[in-house]
Amino acid sequence: MKTIAALLLLTLSLSAARKTIVPPEFAATAATAPYSPGILVDGTLYVSGTVGQDIKTSQIPAEFEQEVKVCLDRIGLVLKAAGMTFDDVVNVQVYLTDMSLFPRMNAVYTGVFKSPRPARTTVGVTALAVSAAHIEISVTARK
């Protein structure tokens, strides 16, 4: 009987519901994008790498702090569409094209992520997929 119960639990976990998260604000670009803004599996949300590109104009702001803010605002839209907030974020990955921007990124970041803050990795990279971008952030959140 224990073996049957264990097999049933294993089967249920293997067939976990997977839901694509697309905020309404992303609908126009999501149809042609080769990725999903977010994937929700068993209460865990995986948010794709996001740059600070304005949703309406596709422009990267000239000021770095505004670029970081737009990037985080876009992530916030994905979180909201999944019924979550920044308080639910457990892990953050930050990619910077210039590590000297780290303190400026951190100043904006700490205004969004309150204590206790999620685990975070920050990596310096030579370039991002959007060539004008200086930052890309992806997050994992859990309800």
Backbone bond lengths (Angstrom), bond angles and torsions (degrees), N, CA, C in turn:
res aa  C-N    CA-C-N  psi(-1)  N-CA   C-N-CA  omega(-1)  CA-C   N-CA-C  phi
1 M - - - 1.450 - - 1.539 110.92 -
2 K 1.353 117.22 -39.69 1.456 121.12 178.39 1.519 110.35 -64.18
3 T 1.315 116.61 -36.57 1.466 121.01 179.87 1.527 110.28 -65.34
4 I 1.300 117.03 -41.75 1.472 120.87 179.34 1.526 109.83 -64.94
5 A 1.317 117.16 -42.90 1.469 121.03 178.88 1.521 110.17 -63.05
6 A 1.327 117.57 -41.89 1.463 121.21 179.30 1.521 110.85 -64.27
7 L 1.319 117.15 -41.91 1.468 120.99 178.55 1.522 110.98 -65.12
8 L 1.318 116.88 -39.43 1.463 121.14 178.42 1.525 110.23 -63.27
9 L 1.338 117.07 -45.52 1.460 120.26 178.00 1.521 111.66 -62.15
10 L 1.313 117.16 -41.09 1.461 121.64 178.02 1.520 110.54 -62.43
11 T 1.312 117.19 -43.50 1.464 121.61 179.29 1.520 110.99 -62.95
12 L 1.325 116.60 -42.91 1.467 119.99 179.52 1.522 110.84 -64.13
13 S 1.329 118.12 -40.67 1.461 119.99 -178.94 1.519 111.24 -69.94
14 L 1.328 117.86 -31.06 1.465 120.47 178.62 1.523 112.09 -72.61
15 S 1.324 116.17 -26.33 1.461 119.55 -178.49 1.526 111.27 -103.02
16 A 1.319 117.24 33.38 1.461 122.07 -178.98 1.519 110.55 -57.40
17 A 1.319 114.93 138.85 1.463 120.23 179.10 1.520 109.96 -65.71
18 R 1.301 115.15 133.02 1.463 121.98 -179.82 1.521 106.84 -119.20
19 K 1.326 115.90 123.18 1.464 120.57 -176.53 1.521 109.71 -123.06
20 T 1.317 115.71 130.45 1.458 121.01 175.34 1.530 108.61 -80.28
21 I 1.328 116.34 132.85 1.462 121.80 179.79 1.529 108.46 -108.22
22 V 1.327 115.70 116.50 1.465 122.09 178.31 1.533 107.92 -130.08
23 P 1.328 117.78 105.38 1.467 119.38 177.11 1.528 110.31 -60.10
24 P 1.317 118.55 148.56 1.467 120.78 179.37 1.528 112.71 -55.59
25 E 1.334 116.60 -33.15 1.469 121.02 179.88 1.529 112.20 -65.10
26 F 1.326 117.12 -20.49 1.458 122.10 -177.85 1.524 112.71 -96.94
27 A 1.327 118.14 -4.01 1.461 121.99 -171.27 1.528 113.20 -53.91
28 A 1.312 118.14 -40.65 1.469 121.02 -176.27 1.523 111.80 -64.42
29 T 1.315 117.55 -41.09 1.467 120.16 -177.41 1.520 113.04 -91.53
30 A 1.326 117.67 -24.11 1.466 120.85 -176.16 1.518 112.33 -64.52
31 A 1.316 117.02 -30.95 1.465 120.22 -177.78 1.523 112.26 -64.12
32 T 1.322 117.24 -29.81 1.464 120.22 -177.95 1.530 113.27 -106.03
33 A 1.324 117.11 -8.67 1.471 120.15 -178.70 1.529 110.49 -71.47
34 P 1.332 117.59 143.39 1.461 120.37 -179.95 1.537 113.05 -85.37
35 Y 1.321 117.46 24.05 1.465 122.37 179.87 1.527 107.90 -154.04
36 S 1.321 116.32 167.76 1.460 122.44 176.07 1.525 108.63 -101.64
37 P 1.336 118.27 140.48 1.464 119.88 176.99 1.533 112.10 -58.54
38 G 1.324 115.75 -36.61 1.458 120.06 178.54 1.513 110.96 -155.11
39 I 1.327 115.69 152.36 1.466 122.41 175.04 1.526 106.70 -129.25
40 L 1.334 115.73 127.19 1.456 122.38 -179.90 1.526 108.36 -108.22
41 V 1.336 116.22 121.52 1.456 122.20 178.82 1.527 108.34 -133.86
42 D 1.324 116.61 121.11 1.472 121.52 176.93 1.523 113.61 49.55
43 G 1.312 117.79 42.80 1.454 121.81 176.73 1.521 114.62 82.17
44 T 1.326 117.19 0.32 1.457 120.97 176.96 1.517 109.10 -108.14
45 L 1.327 116.30 128.81 1.456 122.72 -179.47 1.517 109.43 -106.25
46 Y 1.326 115.23 128.51 1.457 122.54 176.26 1.522 107.16 -109.92
47 V 1.330 116.67 113.02 1.462 121.61 -177.74 1.527 108.67 -98.60
48 S 1.321 115.62 127.74 1.464 121.41 179.90 1.519 111.27 -60.61
49 G 1.330 114.88 157.74 1.459 120.19 173.96 1.517 109.56 -54.37
50 T 1.323 115.61 132.49 1.454 122.18 -173.85 1.522 109.39 -128.43
51 V 1.326 116.12 133.53 1.464 120.78 175.46 1.521 109.03 -104.24
52 G 1.323 116.54 169.75 1.461 122.09 -177.50 1.516 113.24 -85.95
53 Q 1.304 116.54 47.24 1.469 122.85 -177.82 1.527 109.49 -90.01
54 D 1.318 117.03 125.42 1.459 121.64 179.35 1.525 109.86 -57.43
55 I 1.319 117.19 132.67 1.468 121.82 -176.71 1.524 111.86 -62.82
56 K 1.322 117.33 -39.55 1.469 120.43 -175.76 1.524 113.28 -82.74
57 T 1.342 116.78 -40.02 1.468 119.64 -173.25 1.527 113.76 -102.34
58 S 1.335 116.99 -14.87 1.472 123.53 -175.09 1.521 112.87 64.94
59 Q 1.324 117.14 13.38 1.468 121.61 -179.87 1.526 110.54 -88.87
60 I 1.329 115.37 148.77 1.466 122.09 172.32 1.531 106.54 -92.29
61 P 1.338 118.88 128.08 1.466 119.88 179.80 1.532 111.85 -57.92
62 A 1.309 116.05 147.89 1.464 121.41 -179.83 1.529 111.41 -68.71
63 E 1.322 117.40 -34.91 1.463 121.97 -178.84 1.532 109.76 -88.86
64 F 1.330 117.39 128.57 1.459 121.94 -175.30 1.525 112.62 -59.35
65 E 1.323 118.54 -44.28 1.465 120.60 -179.53 1.524 111.26 -59.67
66 Q 1.319 117.62 -37.03 1.464 121.01 177.28 1.526 110.02 -68.73
67 E 1.320 117.26 -36.69 1.471 121.15 176.51 1.534 110.50 -60.36
68 V 1.327 116.20 -44.00 1.464 120.28 178.25 1.522 110.04 -63.54
69 K 1.329 116.58 -43.62 1.468 120.82 -179.96 1.529 111.05 -60.82
70 V 1.327 117.10 -45.86 1.472 120.88 179.52 1.529 110.04 -62.42
71 C 1.311 116.46 -41.43 1.459 121.73 177.91 1.532 110.33 -57.95
72 L 1.319 116.67 -49.38 1.461 120.99 -179.97 1.526 111.85 -68.31
73 D 1.327 117.58 -35.42 1.472 120.62 176.09 1.523 110.51 -60.96
74 R 1.332 116.66 -42.38 1.471 120.82 178.79 1.529 110.74 -63.61
75 I 1.327 116.93 -40.95 1.470 120.47 176.47 1.521 109.59 -63.35
76 G 1.330 116.45 -39.76 1.457 120.87 177.41 1.518 112.64 -58.91
77 L 1.328 117.34 -35.50 1.469 120.69 177.35 1.528 111.29 -65.20
78 V 1.319 117.05 -39.45 1.470 120.45 178.29 1.526 109.93 -67.84
79 L 1.331 116.09 -43.70 1.463 119.72 177.15 1.533 110.67 -58.28
80 K 1.319 116.53 -47.21 1.467 121.41 -179.10 1.523 111.03 -60.68
81 A 1.333 117.22 -42.54 1.466 120.99 -179.93 1.523 111.59 -63.26
82 A 1.337 116.67 -23.89 1.465 121.15 177.67 1.529 111.91 -95.07
83 G 1.342 116.64 4.80 1.464 120.50 -179.87 1.519 112.93 77.27
84 M 1.331 116.84 27.93 1.460 121.64 -178.27 1.523 110.46 -125.38
85 T 1.342 114.65 172.83 1.459 121.91 175.96 1.530 108.25 -133.47
86 F 1.316 116.28 178.85 1.462 120.47 176.96 1.530 111.66 -62.47
87 D 1.339 117.61 -22.75 1.464 120.83 176.95 1.525 111.81 -65.67
88 D 1.331 117.52 -21.27 1.463 121.61 -179.64 1.528 113.13 -87.80
89 V 1.325 117.75 -7.14 1.466 121.26 -178.14 1.528 109.32 -72.60
90 V 1.345 115.50 129.89 1.463 120.95 -179.55 1.523 113.02 -110.79
91 N 1.337 117.06 -18.77 1.459 120.20 -178.00 1.522 109.27 -149.70
92 V 1.330 115.64 139.30 1.467 122.00 -179.24 1.524 108.50 -131.62
93 Q 1.320 115.97 137.63 1.457 122.12 173.25 1.522 107.14 -119.49
94 V 1.332 116.10 123.94 1.465 122.03 -178.86 1.524 107.76 -116.48
95 Y 1.326 115.71 132.13 1.461 121.96 177.46 1.525 107.40 -119.40
96 L 1.340 116.74 121.85 1.458 122.42 -179.06 1.524 109.96 -118.13
97 T 1.334 116.24 137.31 1.468 119.49 176.72 1.521 111.88 -80.88
98 D 1.327 116.63 -11.40 1.468 121.60 179.24 1.525 107.47 -146.18
99 M 1.317 117.59 108.59 1.462 121.07 -175.94 1.531 112.69 -65.89
100 S 1.329 117.80 -15.65 1.470 118.66 175.82 1.534 110.70 -68.66
101 L 1.346 117.19 -13.83 1.464 121.90 177.32 1.534 112.16 -81.91
102 F 1.328 117.29 -5.82 1.460 121.43 -175.89 1.530 113.45 -52.97
103 P 1.342 120.57 -50.05 1.467 119.21 -179.55 1.536 112.86 -61.28
104 R 1.316 116.81 -36.29 1.465 120.39 179.57 1.523 110.42 -70.08
105 M 1.327 117.43 -39.30 1.463 121.15 175.47 1.520 109.50 -62.80
106 N 1.322 115.51 -45.23 1.466 120.79 -176.91 1.527 111.56 -62.13
107 A 1.316 117.61 -34.55 1.467 121.06 179.23 1.527 110.99 -62.68
108 V 1.318 117.41 -40.48 1.472 121.15 177.95 1.530 109.53 -74.66
109 Y 1.310 116.56 -44.85 1.464 124.06 -177.83 1.532 111.42 -55.15
110 T 1.327 116.98 -46.68 1.467 120.04 -176.64 1.531 112.50 -70.30
111 G 1.319 117.19 -15.62 1.452 120.23 173.54 1.523 112.52 -79.04
112 V 1.316 116.81 -18.64 1.471 122.16 -179.02 1.524 110.96 -100.16
113 F 1.326 116.77 -45.54 1.461 121.53 -178.75 1.527 108.99 -95.78
114 K 1.315 115.15 113.66 1.465 121.77 -178.94 1.528 110.34 -92.22
115 S 1.329 116.79 161.54 1.470 121.72 178.34 1.523 110.60 -67.92
116 P 1.305 117.83 142.69 1.460 126.55 -6.83 1.526 109.92 -75.19
117 R 1.310 115.92 129.69 1.473 121.07 -176.57 1.523 110.42 -78.24
118 P 1.346 115.57 155.98 1.462 119.03 178.87 1.530 111.99 -68.49
119 A 1.318 115.69 162.93 1.459 120.41 171.40 1.525 107.08 -62.05
120 R 1.346 117.12 148.42 1.464 118.74 -175.91 1.519 110.48 -147.43
121 T 1.325 114.25 145.60 1.451 122.86 171.13 1.520 107.14 -123.77
122 T 1.328 116.90 134.34 1.458 121.23 175.10 1.521 107.74 -122.49
123 V 1.336 115.33 127.83 1.456 121.16 -174.91 1.524 109.25 -127.29
124 G 1.317 116.40 137.46 1.458 121.35 172.91 1.523 109.22 -85.78
125 V 1.324 116.42 132.03 1.466 121.99 -179.95 1.530 109.28 -127.74
126 T 1.318 116.45 158.63 1.466 119.18 -178.91 1.521 112.19 -81.04
127 A 1.330 117.53 -28.72 1.467 120.50 -179.06 1.520 109.38 -160.74
128 L 1.330 114.67 161.80 1.468 122.17 175.51 1.524 108.54 -120.60
129 A 1.331 116.61 166.20 1.467 120.98 -177.92 1.531 112.26 -60.30
130 V 1.325 117.22 -34.98 1.462 121.84 172.92 1.524 105.51 -94.43
131 S 1.320 116.59 106.86 1.465 121.01 -168.58 1.530 114.45 -59.56
132 A 1.325 118.95 -28.24 1.467 121.20 -179.77 1.532 112.48 -80.96
133 A 1.323 117.43 -11.75 1.465 121.49 -176.96 1.523 111.48 -75.76
134 H 1.326 114.77 146.63 1.462 121.96 176.74 1.525 112.05 -109.71
135 I 1.339 115.60 -13.05 1.470 120.75 -176.11 1.525 110.14 -145.08
136 E 1.319 114.91 145.53 1.466 122.74 170.44 1.505 106.44 -138.48
137 I 1.333 116.74 137.25 1.462 121.87 -178.33 1.524 108.69 -130.74
138 S 1.326 116.33 137.29 1.461 121.29 169.65 1.531 107.09 -127.65
139 V 1.325 115.73 151.65 1.463 119.93 -178.19 1.524 110.54 -136.74
140 T 1.323 113.79 159.09 1.458 122.53 170.58 1.518 105.91 -122.74
141 A 1.328 116.65 132.10 1.458 121.15 -178.44 1.541 109.51 -128.55
142 R 1.317 115.69 152.95 1.470 120.61 -178.53 1.511 109.16 -141.99
143 K 1.314 116.28 128.43 1.467 122.15 176.83 1.502 109.72 -76.36
